[in-house]
Amino acid sequence: MPSVIEFTMKARPGHYDDVVRMYEGFADAIIDGSPDAEFALITGDPASGTVRGIGVWDDATTAATALGLPVFEDFMKAVSPHLEEAPERLELQLLHVHARH
């Protein structure tokens, strides 16, 4: 069953744009470099500093492997100084998708 990973970060004041830019680069790299990653969405709220990534993977096992990839480790090293607190990771099952093409 496809797995959805929601990874939420809270940017320090004045660092929202930096976090967004780094997250976008990471999302592009992880999707392009991981055949088991289907797609990623990055959402955000500048007023609260919240930046949330939502990635869809083939299954939970392959989603978990992303945590050990060098691209993830490099991203976390780069983005951590821009965050107020540790990111929150939530794993969900993908139950339904309806999209217009």
Jmol script that loads the backbone (N, CA, C; Angstrom):
load data "model"
ATOM      1  N   MET A   1       0.845  -1.176   0.000  1.00  0.00           N
ATOM      2  CA  MET A   1       0.000   0.000   0.000  1.00  0.00           C
ATOM      3  C   MET A   1       0.888   1.236   0.000  1.00  0.00           C
ATOM      4  N   PRO A   2       0.555   2.218  -0.828  1.00  0.00           N
ATOM      5  CA  PRO A   2       1.351   3.452  -0.837  1.00  0.00           C
ATOM      6  C   PRO A   2       1.379   4.115   0.540  1.00  0.00           C
ATOM      7  N   SER A   3       2.499   4.757   0.811  1.00  0.00           N
ATOM      8  CA  SER A   3       2.715   5.411   2.091  1.00  0.00           C
ATOM      9  C   SER A   3       2.901   6.910   1.873  1.00  0.00           C
ATOM     10  N   VAL A   4       2.292   7.696   2.733  1.00  0.00           N
ATOM     11  CA  VAL A   4       2.423   9.150   2.692  1.00  0.00           C
ATOM     12  C   VAL A   4       3.251   9.575   3.893  1.00  0.00           C
ATOM     13  N   ILE A   5       4.312  10.322   3.628  1.00  0.00           N
ATOM     14  CA  ILE A   5       5.132  10.856   4.695  1.00  0.00           C
ATOM     15  C   ILE A   5       4.902  12.354   4.747  1.00  0.00           C
ATOM     16  N   GLU A   6       4.491  12.804   5.903  1.00  0.00           N
ATOM     17  CA  GLU A   6       4.300  14.233   6.143  1.00  0.00           C
ATOM     18  C   GLU A   6       5.438  14.678   7.052  1.00  0.00           C
ATOM     19  N   PHE A   7       6.221  15.641   6.599  1.00  0.00           N
ATOM     20  CA  PHE A   7       7.397  16.085   7.336  1.00  0.00           C
ATOM     21  C   PHE A   7       7.269  17.593   7.508  1.00  0.00           C
ATOM     22  N   THR A   8       7.030  18.018   8.752  1.00  0.00           N
ATOM     23  CA  THR A   8       6.710  19.409   9.041  1.00  0.00           C
ATOM     24  C   THR A   8       7.847  20.090   9.787  1.00  0.00           C
ATOM     25  N   MET A   9       8.156  21.303   9.338  1.00  0.00           N
ATOM     26  CA  MET A   9       9.206  22.099   9.961  1.00  0.00           C
ATOM     27  C   MET A   9       8.669  23.471  10.343  1.00  0.00           C
ATOM     28  N   LYS A  10       9.221  24.007  11.403  1.00  0.00           N
ATOM     29  CA  LYS A  10       8.867  25.355  11.861  1.00  0.00           C
ATOM     30  C   LYS A  10      10.115  26.221  11.719  1.00  0.00           C
ATOM     31  N   ALA A  11      10.082  27.162  10.768  1.00  0.00           N
ATOM     32  CA  ALA A  11      11.223  28.030  10.503  1.00  0.00           C
ATOM     33  C   ALA A  11      11.381  29.075  11.607  1.00  0.00           C
ATOM     34  N   ARG A  12      12.621  29.391  11.905  1.00  0.00           N
ATOM     35  CA  ARG A  12      12.906  30.493  12.826  1.00  0.00           C
ATOM     36  C   ARG A  12      12.445  31.789  12.180  1.00  0.00           C
ATOM     37  N   PRO A  13      12.084  32.798  12.970  1.00  0.00           N
ATOM     38  CA  PRO A  13      11.690  34.086  12.379  1.00  0.00           C
ATOM     39  C   PRO A  13      12.761  34.594  11.408  1.00  0.00           C
ATOM     40  N   GLY A  14      12.312  35.006  10.246  1.00  0.00           N
ATOM     41  CA  GLY A  14      13.209  35.522   9.226  1.00  0.00           C
ATOM     42  C   GLY A  14      13.873  34.455   8.368  1.00  0.00           C
ATOM     43  N   HIS A  15      13.572  33.175   8.597  1.00  0.00           N
ATOM     44  CA  HIS A  15      14.217  32.081   7.871  1.00  0.00           C
ATOM     45  C   HIS A  15      13.243  31.276   7.009  1.00  0.00           C
ATOM     46  N   TYR A  16      11.997  31.701   6.950  1.00  0.00           N
ATOM     47  CA  TYR A  16      10.981  30.947   6.203  1.00  0.00           C
ATOM     48  C   TYR A  16      11.393  30.711   4.752  1.00  0.00           C
ATOM     49  N   ASP A  17      11.809  31.764   4.052  1.00  0.00           N
ATOM     50  CA  ASP A  17      12.172  31.626   2.641  1.00  0.00           C
ATOM     51  C   ASP A  17      13.356  30.679   2.452  1.00  0.00           C
ATOM     52  N   ASP A  18      14.309  30.705   3.393  1.00  0.00           N
ATOM     53  CA  ASP A  18      15.453  29.791   3.316  1.00  0.00           C
ATOM     54  C   ASP A  18      14.998  28.345   3.444  1.00  0.00           C
ATOM     55  N   VAL A  19      14.108  28.081   4.399  1.00  0.00           N
ATOM     56  CA  VAL A  19      13.609  26.720   4.605  1.00  0.00           C
ATOM     57  C   VAL A  19      12.831  26.252   3.378  1.00  0.00           C
ATOM     58  N   VAL A  20      11.984  27.120   2.835  1.00  0.00           N
ATOM     59  CA  VAL A  20      11.219  26.764   1.635  1.00  0.00           C
ATOM     60  C   VAL A  20      12.164  26.419   0.488  1.00  0.00           C
ATOM     61  N   ARG A  21      13.156  27.244   0.248  1.00  0.00           N
ATOM     62  CA  ARG A  21      14.096  27.023  -0.855  1.00  0.00           C
ATOM     63  C   ARG A  21      14.838  25.686  -0.687  1.00  0.00           C
ATOM     64  N   MET A  22      15.307  25.420   0.543  1.00  0.00           N
ATOM     65  CA  MET A  22      16.023  24.165   0.782  1.00  0.00           C
ATOM     66  C   MET A  22      15.100  22.955   0.662  1.00  0.00           C
ATOM     67  N   TYR A  23      13.871  23.107   1.155  1.00  0.00           N
ATOM     68  CA  TYR A  23      12.921  21.994   1.084  1.00  0.00           C
ATOM     69  C   TYR A  23      12.574  21.674  -0.362  1.00  0.00           C
ATOM     70  N   GLU A  24      12.378  22.716  -1.178  1.00  0.00           N
ATOM     71  CA  GLU A  24      12.083  22.486  -2.589  1.00  0.00           C
ATOM     72  C   GLU A  24      13.221  21.732  -3.269  1.00  0.00           C
ATOM     73  N   GLY A  25      14.456  22.123  -3.005  1.00  0.00           N
ATOM     74  CA  GLY A  25      15.609  21.441  -3.586  1.00  0.00           C
ATOM     75  C   GLY A  25      15.703  19.998  -3.140  1.00  0.00           C
ATOM     76  N   PHE A  26      15.451  19.768  -1.842  1.00  0.00           N
ATOM     77  CA  PHE A  26      15.470  18.407  -1.321  1.00  0.00           C
ATOM     78  C   PHE A  26      14.378  17.561  -1.971  1.00  0.00           C
ATOM     79  N   ALA A  27      13.166  18.097  -2.061  1.00  0.00           N
ATOM     80  CA  ALA A  27      12.051  17.341  -2.643  1.00  0.00           C
ATOM     81  C   ALA A  27      12.353  16.964  -4.089  1.00  0.00           C
ATOM     82  N   ASP A  28      12.903  17.889  -4.858  1.00  0.00           N
ATOM     83  CA  ASP A  28      13.254  17.588  -6.240  1.00  0.00           C
ATOM     84  C   ASP A  28      14.306  16.479  -6.295  1.00  0.00           C
ATOM     85  N   ALA A  29      15.315  16.572  -5.442  1.00  0.00           N
ATOM     86  CA  ALA A  29      16.397  15.580  -5.434  1.00  0.00           C
ATOM     87  C   ALA A  29      15.902  14.206  -5.011  1.00  0.00           C
ATOM     88  N   ILE A  30      15.043  14.147  -4.007  1.00  0.00           N
ATOM     89  CA  ILE A  30      14.576  12.849  -3.510  1.00  0.00           C
ATOM     90  C   ILE A  30      13.659  12.178  -4.532  1.00  0.00           C
ATOM     91  N   ILE A  31      12.818  12.943  -5.199  1.00  0.00           N
ATOM     92  CA  ILE A  31      11.927  12.355  -6.206  1.00  0.00           C
ATOM     93  C   ILE A  31      12.735  11.905  -7.422  1.00  0.00           C
ATOM     94  N   ASP A  32      13.671  12.742  -7.868  1.00  0.00           N
ATOM     95  CA  ASP A  32      14.478  12.394  -9.036  1.00  0.00           C
ATOM     96  C   ASP A  32      15.418  11.222  -8.761  1.00  0.00           C
ATOM     97  N   GLY A  33      15.871  11.084  -7.512  1.00  0.00           N
ATOM     98  CA  GLY A  33      16.863  10.062  -7.196  1.00  0.00           C
ATOM     99  C   GLY A  33      16.333   8.794  -6.562  1.00  0.00           C
ATOM    100  N   SER A  34      15.051   8.733  -6.287  1.00  0.00           N
ATOM    101  CA  SER A  34      14.470   7.563  -5.612  1.00  0.00           C
ATOM    102  C   SER A  34      13.346   6.984  -6.467  1.00  0.00           C
ATOM    103  N   PRO A  35      13.569   5.846  -7.097  1.00  0.00           N
ATOM    104  CA  PRO A  35      12.532   5.283  -7.965  1.00  0.00           C
ATOM    105  C   PRO A  35      11.248   4.902  -7.225  1.00  0.00           C
ATOM    106  N   ASP A  36      11.320   4.728  -5.909  1.00  0.00           N
ATOM    107  CA  ASP A  36      10.141   4.359  -5.131  1.00  0.00           C
ATOM    108  C   ASP A  36       9.349   5.564  -4.629  1.00  0.00           C
ATOM    109  N   ALA A  37       9.863   6.764  -4.869  1.00  0.00           N
ATOM    110  CA  ALA A  37       9.153   7.987  -4.481  1.00  0.00           C
ATOM    111  C   ALA A  37       8.301   8.428  -5.667  1.00  0.00           C
ATOM    112  N   GLU A  38       7.009   8.587  -5.431  1.00  0.00           N
ATOM    113  CA  GLU A  38       6.080   8.915  -6.511  1.00  0.00           C
ATOM    114  C   GLU A  38       5.990  10.418  -6.769  1.00  0.00           C
ATOM    115  N   PHE A  39       5.732  11.201  -5.733  1.00  0.00           N
ATOM    116  CA  PHE A  39       5.675  12.655  -5.889  1.00  0.00           C
ATOM    117  C   PHE A  39       5.766  13.323  -4.531  1.00  0.00           C
ATOM    118  N   ALA A  40       6.025  14.619  -4.558  1.00  0.00           N
ATOM    119  CA  ALA A  40       6.118  15.394  -3.324  1.00  0.00           C
ATOM    120  C   ALA A  40       5.393  16.717  -3.503  1.00  0.00           C
ATOM    121  N   LEU A  41       4.779  17.162  -2.434  1.00  0.00           N
ATOM    122  CA  LEU A  41       4.146  18.483  -2.364  1.00  0.00           C
ATOM    123  C   LEU A  41       4.812  19.243  -1.219  1.00  0.00           C
ATOM    124  N   ILE A  42       5.056  20.511  -1.414  1.00  0.00           N
ATOM    125  CA  ILE A  42       5.568  21.347  -0.332  1.00  0.00           C
ATOM    126  C   ILE A  42       4.522  22.428  -0.112  1.00  0.00           C
ATOM    127  N   THR A  43       4.064  22.547   1.124  1.00  0.00           N
ATOM    128  CA  THR A  43       3.084  23.564   1.476  1.00  0.00           C
ATOM    129  C   THR A  43       3.667  24.434   2.586  1.00  0.00           C
ATOM    130  N   GLY A  44       3.101  25.607   2.757  1.00  0.00           N
ATOM    131  CA  GLY A  44       3.639  26.454   3.803  1.00  0.00           C
ATOM    132  C   GLY A  44       2.700  27.555   4.233  1.00  0.00           C
ATOM    133  N   ASP A  45       3.011  28.107   5.391  1.00  0.00           N
ATOM    134  CA  ASP A  45       2.283  29.238   5.954  1.00  0.00           C
ATOM    135  C   ASP A  45       3.316  30.241   6.466  1.00  0.00           C
ATOM    136  N   PRO A  46       3.580  31.299   5.700  1.00  0.00           N
ATOM    137  CA  PRO A  46       4.598  32.253   6.106  1.00  0.00           C
ATOM    138  C   PRO A  46       4.317  32.920   7.453  1.00  0.00           C
ATOM    139  N   ALA A  47       3.048  33.112   7.785  1.00  0.00           N
ATOM    140  CA  ALA A  47       2.710  33.784   9.043  1.00  0.00           C
ATOM    141  C   ALA A  47       3.172  32.989  10.262  1.00  0.00           C
ATOM    142  N   SER A  48       3.071  31.663  10.192  1.00  0.00           N
ATOM    143  CA  SER A  48       3.479  30.828  11.327  1.00  0.00           C
ATOM    144  C   SER A  48       4.884  30.245  11.155  1.00  0.00           C
ATOM    145  N   GLY A  49       5.438  30.357   9.940  1.00  0.00           N
ATOM    146  CA  GLY A  49       6.748  29.778   9.668  1.00  0.00           C
ATOM    147  C   GLY A  49       6.704  28.288   9.399  1.00  0.00           C
ATOM    148  N   THR A  50       5.526  27.734   9.199  1.00  0.00           N
ATOM    149  CA  THR A  50       5.367  26.300   8.979  1.00  0.00           C
ATOM    150  C   THR A  50       5.617  25.944   7.516  1.00  0.00           C
ATOM    151  N   VAL A  51       6.467  24.948   7.305  1.00  0.00           N
ATOM    152  CA  VAL A  51       6.727  24.406   5.976  1.00  0.00           C
ATOM    153  C   VAL A  51       6.525  22.897   6.087  1.00  0.00           C
ATOM    154  N   ARG A  52       5.647  22.370   5.245  1.00  0.00           N
ATOM    155  CA  ARG A  52       5.289  20.958   5.336  1.00  0.00           C
ATOM    156  C   ARG A  52       5.510  20.287   3.988  1.00  0.00           C
ATOM    157  N   GLY A  53       6.215  19.184   4.012  1.00  0.00           N
ATOM    158  CA  GLY A  53       6.394  18.368   2.831  1.00  0.00           C
ATOM    159  C   GLY A  53       5.547  17.123   2.948  1.00  0.00           C
ATOM    160  N   ILE A  54       4.936  16.757   1.843  1.00  0.00           N
ATOM    161  CA  ILE A  54       4.109  15.564   1.792  1.00  0.00           C
ATOM    162  C   ILE A  54       4.613  14.735   0.621  1.00  0.00           C
ATOM    163  N   GLY A  55       5.155  13.576   0.931  1.00  0.00           N
ATOM    164  CA  GLY A  55       5.706  12.710  -0.103  1.00  0.00           C
ATOM    165  C   GLY A  55       4.956  11.398  -0.166  1.00  0.00           C
ATOM    166  N   VAL A  56       4.774  10.897  -1.369  1.00  0.00           N
ATOM    167  CA  VAL A  56       4.094   9.617  -1.560  1.00  0.00           C
ATOM    168  C   VAL A  56       5.109   8.609  -2.092  1.00  0.00           C
ATOM    169  N   TRP A  57       5.168   7.481  -1.388  1.00  0.00           N
ATOM    170  CA  TRP A  57       6.109   6.401  -1.690  1.00  0.00           C
ATOM    171  C   TRP A  57       5.338   5.137  -2.028  1.00  0.00           C
ATOM    172  N   ASP A  58       6.011   4.195  -2.686  1.00  0.00           N
ATOM    173  CA  ASP A  58       5.370   2.927  -3.055  1.00  0.00           C
ATOM    174  C   ASP A  58       4.858   2.174  -1.833  1.00  0.00           C
ATOM    175  N   ASP A  59       5.625   2.212  -0.729  1.00  0.00           N
ATOM    176  CA  ASP A  59       5.208   1.525   0.493  1.00  0.00           C
ATOM    177  C   ASP A  59       5.995   2.094   1.679  1.00  0.00           C
ATOM    178  N   ALA A  60       5.610   1.697   2.878  1.00  0.00           N
ATOM    179  CA  ALA A  60       6.225   2.229   4.101  1.00  0.00           C
ATOM    180  C   ALA A  60       7.695   1.842   4.224  1.00  0.00           C
ATOM    181  N   THR A  61       8.057   0.675   3.769  1.00  0.00           N
ATOM    182  CA  THR A  61       9.446   0.231   3.874  1.00  0.00           C
ATOM    183  C   THR A  61      10.364   1.121   3.045  1.00  0.00           C
ATOM    184  N   THR A  62       9.976   1.396   1.817  1.00  0.00           N
ATOM    185  CA  THR A  62      10.813   2.257   0.981  1.00  0.00           C
ATOM    186  C   THR A  62      10.800   3.695   1.477  1.00  0.00           C
ATOM    187  N   ALA A  63       9.694   4.138   2.043  1.00  0.00           N
ATOM    188  CA  ALA A  63       9.642   5.489   2.607  1.00  0.00           C
ATOM    189  C   ALA A  63      10.636   5.630   3.760  1.00  0.00           C
ATOM    190  N   ALA A  64      10.760   4.593   4.561  1.00  0.00           N
ATOM    191  CA  ALA A  64      11.677   4.638   5.702  1.00  0.00           C
ATOM    192  C   ALA A  64      13.133   4.687   5.259  1.00  0.00           C
ATOM    193  N   THR A  65      13.446   4.138   4.102  1.00  0.00           N
ATOM    194  CA  THR A  65      14.837   4.148   3.638  1.00  0.00           C
ATOM    195  C   THR A  65      15.327   5.552   3.328  1.00  0.00           C
ATOM    196  N   ALA A  66      14.423   6.468   3.050  1.00  0.00           N
ATOM    197  CA  ALA A  66      14.821   7.849   2.731  1.00  0.00           C
ATOM    198  C   ALA A  66      15.562   8.507   3.884  1.00  0.00           C
ATOM    199  N   LEU A  67      15.254   8.092   5.107  1.00  0.00           N
ATOM    200  CA  LEU A  67      15.903   8.700   6.279  1.00  0.00           C
ATOM    201  C   LEU A  67      17.404   8.460   6.305  1.00  0.00           C
ATOM    202  N   GLY A  68      17.858   7.411   5.650  1.00  0.00           N
ATOM    203  CA  GLY A  68      19.279   7.092   5.649  1.00  0.00           C
ATOM    204  C   GLY A  68      20.011   7.525   4.387  1.00  0.00           C
ATOM    205  N   LEU A  69      19.315   8.143   3.451  1.00  0.00           N
ATOM    206  CA  LEU A  69      19.955   8.575   2.213  1.00  0.00           C
ATOM    207  C   LEU A  69      20.832   9.799   2.444  1.00  0.00           C
ATOM    208  N   PRO A  70      21.970   9.882   1.767  1.00  0.00           N
ATOM    209  CA  PRO A  70      22.838  11.055   1.916  1.00  0.00           C
ATOM    210  C   PRO A  70      22.124  12.371   1.604  1.00  0.00           C
ATOM    211  N   VAL A  71      21.212  12.379   0.628  1.00  0.00           N
ATOM    212  CA  VAL A  71      20.504  13.612   0.288  1.00  0.00           C
ATOM    213  C   VAL A  71      19.644  14.092   1.472  1.00  0.00           C
ATOM    214  N   PHE A  72      19.063  13.164   2.225  1.00  0.00           N
ATOM    215  CA  PHE A  72      18.276  13.537   3.403  1.00  0.00           C
ATOM    216  C   PHE A  72      19.187  14.057   4.515  1.00  0.00           C
ATOM    217  N   GLU A  73      20.289  13.357   4.737  1.00  0.00           N
ATOM    218  CA  GLU A  73      21.233  13.782   5.773  1.00  0.00           C
ATOM    219  C   GLU A  73      21.807  15.166   5.458  1.00  0.00           C
ATOM    220  N   ASP A  74      22.158  15.409   4.197  1.00  0.00           N
ATOM    221  CA  ASP A  74      22.685  16.723   3.797  1.00  0.00           C
ATOM    222  C   ASP A  74      21.631  17.813   3.981  1.00  0.00           C
ATOM    223  N   PHE A  75      20.398  17.493   3.612  1.00  0.00           N
ATOM    224  CA  PHE A  75      19.298  18.446   3.784  1.00  0.00           C
ATOM    225  C   PHE A  75      19.117  18.806   5.250  1.00  0.00           C
ATOM    226  N   MET A  76      19.104  17.813   6.114  1.00  0.00           N
ATOM    227  CA  MET A  76      18.900  18.078   7.540  1.00  0.00           C
ATOM    228  C   MET A  76      20.041  18.905   8.129  1.00  0.00           C
ATOM    229  N   LYS A  77      21.264  18.634   7.729  1.00  0.00           N
ATOM    230  CA  LYS A  77      22.399  19.432   8.207  1.00  0.00           C
ATOM    231  C   LYS A  77      22.272  20.886   7.768  1.00  0.00           C
ATOM    232  N   ALA A  78      21.841  21.096   6.531  1.00  0.00           N
ATOM    233  CA  ALA A  78      21.722  22.448   5.991  1.00  0.00           C
ATOM    234  C   ALA A  78      20.545  23.216   6.588  1.00  0.00           C
ATOM    235  N   VAL A  79      19.418  22.551   6.782  1.00  0.00           N
ATOM    236  CA  VAL A  79      18.202  23.247   7.202  1.00  0.00           C
ATOM    237  C   VAL A  79      18.096  23.426   8.720  1.00  0.00           C
ATOM    238  N   SER A  80      18.711  22.543   9.491  1.00  0.00           N
ATOM    239  CA  SER A  80      18.552  22.574  10.954  1.00  0.00           C
ATOM    240  C   SER A  80      18.826  23.928  11.602  1.00  0.00           C
ATOM    241  N   PRO A  81      19.863  24.661  11.207  1.00  0.00           N
ATOM    242  CA  PRO A  81      20.096  25.965  11.846  1.00  0.00           C
ATOM    243  C   PRO A  81      18.988  26.993  11.591  1.00  0.00           C
ATOM    244  N   HIS A  82      18.133  26.715  10.635  1.00  0.00           N
ATOM    245  CA  HIS A  82      17.054  27.635  10.277  1.00  0.00           C
ATOM    246  C   HIS A  82      15.725  27.283  10.957  1.00  0.00           C
ATOM    247  N   LEU A  83      15.733  26.246  11.798  1.00  0.00           N
ATOM    248  CA  LEU A  83      14.498  25.758  12.412  1.00  0.00           C
ATOM    249  C   LEU A  83      14.402  26.128  13.886  1.00  0.00           C
ATOM    250  N   GLU A  84      13.169  26.356  14.333  1.00  0.00           N
ATOM    251  CA  GLU A  84      12.906  26.637  15.746  1.00  0.00           C
ATOM    252  C   GLU A  84      12.918  25.378  16.597  1.00  0.00           C
ATOM    253  N   GLU A  85      12.536  24.270  15.999  1.00  0.00           N
ATOM    254  CA  GLU A  85      12.408  23.016  16.749  1.00  0.00           C
ATOM    255  C   GLU A  85      12.654  21.848  15.811  1.00  0.00           C
ATOM    256  N   ALA A  86      12.768  20.674  16.366  1.00  0.00           N
ATOM    257  CA  ALA A  86      12.986  19.475  15.556  1.00  0.00           C
ATOM    258  C   ALA A  86      11.776  19.235  14.644  1.00  0.00           C
ATOM    259  N   PRO A  87      12.016  18.794  13.413  1.00  0.00           N
ATOM    260  CA  PRO A  87      10.903  18.496  12.513  1.00  0.00           C
ATOM    261  C   PRO A  87      10.039  17.357  13.051  1.00  0.00           C
ATOM    262  N   GLU A  88       8.811  17.336  12.593  1.00  0.00           N
ATOM    263  CA  GLU A  88       7.881  16.273  12.979  1.00  0.00           C
ATOM    264  C   GLU A  88       7.594  15.414  11.747  1.00  0.00           C
ATOM    265  N   ARG A  89       7.762  14.106  11.887  1.00  0.00           N
ATOM    266  CA  ARG A  89       7.512  13.163  10.794  1.00  0.00           C
ATOM    267  C   ARG A  89       6.306  12.310  11.141  1.00  0.00           C
ATOM    268  N   LEU A  90       5.371  12.224  10.199  1.00  0.00           N
ATOM    269  CA  LEU A  90       4.164  11.438  10.383  1.00  0.00           C
ATOM    270  C   LEU A  90       4.012  10.540   9.165  1.00  0.00           C
ATOM    271  N   GLU A  91       3.721   9.271   9.412  1.00  0.00           N
ATOM    272  CA  GLU A  91       3.521   8.316   8.322  1.00  0.00           C
ATOM    273  C   GLU A  91       2.047   7.932   8.265  1.00  0.00           C
ATOM    274  N   LEU A  92       1.474   8.011   7.065  1.00  0.00           N
ATOM    275  CA  LEU A  92       0.055   7.715   6.852  1.00  0.00           C
ATOM    276  C   LEU A  92      -0.102   6.773   5.668  1.00  0.00           C
ATOM    277  N   GLN A  93      -1.224   6.096   5.599  1.00  0.00           N
ATOM    278  CA  GLN A  93      -1.558   5.292   4.436  1.00  0.00           C
ATOM    279  C   GLN A  93      -2.263   6.174   3.417  1.00  0.00           C
ATOM    280  N   LEU A  94      -1.956   5.962   2.154  1.00  0.00           N
ATOM    281  CA  LEU A  94      -2.668   6.667   1.088  1.00  0.00           C
ATOM    282  C   LEU A  94      -3.940   5.875   0.784  1.00  0.00           C
ATOM    283  N   LEU A  95      -5.070   6.490   1.033  1.00  0.00           N
ATOM    284  CA  LEU A  95      -6.339   5.786   0.874  1.00  0.00           C
ATOM    285  C   LEU A  95      -7.041   6.093  -0.444  1.00  0.00           C
ATOM    286  N   HIS A  96      -6.873   7.330  -0.942  1.00  0.00           N
ATOM    287  CA  HIS A  96      -7.593   7.701  -2.161  1.00  0.00           C
ATOM    288  C   HIS A  96      -6.941   8.918  -2.780  1.00  0.00           C
ATOM    289  N   VAL A  97      -6.876   8.920  -4.111  1.00  0.00           N
ATOM    290  CA  VAL A  97      -6.418  10.086  -4.876  1.00  0.00           C
ATOM    291  C   VAL A  97      -7.392  10.286  -6.024  1.00  0.00           C
ATOM    292  N   HIS A  98      -7.800  11.509  -6.227  1.00  0.00           N
ATOM    293  CA  HIS A  98      -8.608  11.861  -7.367  1.00  0.00           C
ATOM    294  C   HIS A  98      -7.987  13.141  -7.936  1.00  0.00           C
ATOM    295  N   ALA A  99      -7.499  13.064  -9.147  1.00  0.00           N
ATOM    296  CA  ALA A  99      -6.842  14.226  -9.747  1.00  0.00           C
ATOM    297  C   ALA A  99      -7.341  14.411 -11.171  1.00  0.00           C
ATOM    298  N   ARG A 100      -7.413  15.630 -11.563  1.00  0.00           N
ATOM    299  CA  ARG A 100      -7.779  15.967 -12.942  1.00  0.00           C
ATOM    300  C   ARG A 100      -6.485  16.127 -13.730  1.00  0.00           C
ATOM    301  N   HIS A 101      -6.404  15.562 -14.899  1.00  0.00           N
ATOM    302  CA  HIS A 101      -5.182  15.665 -15.713  1.00  0.00           C
ATOM    303  C   HIS A 101      -5.351  16.679 -16.754  1.00  0.00           C
TER     304      HIS A 101
END
end "model"
wireframe off; spacefill off
backbone 0.3
color backbone group
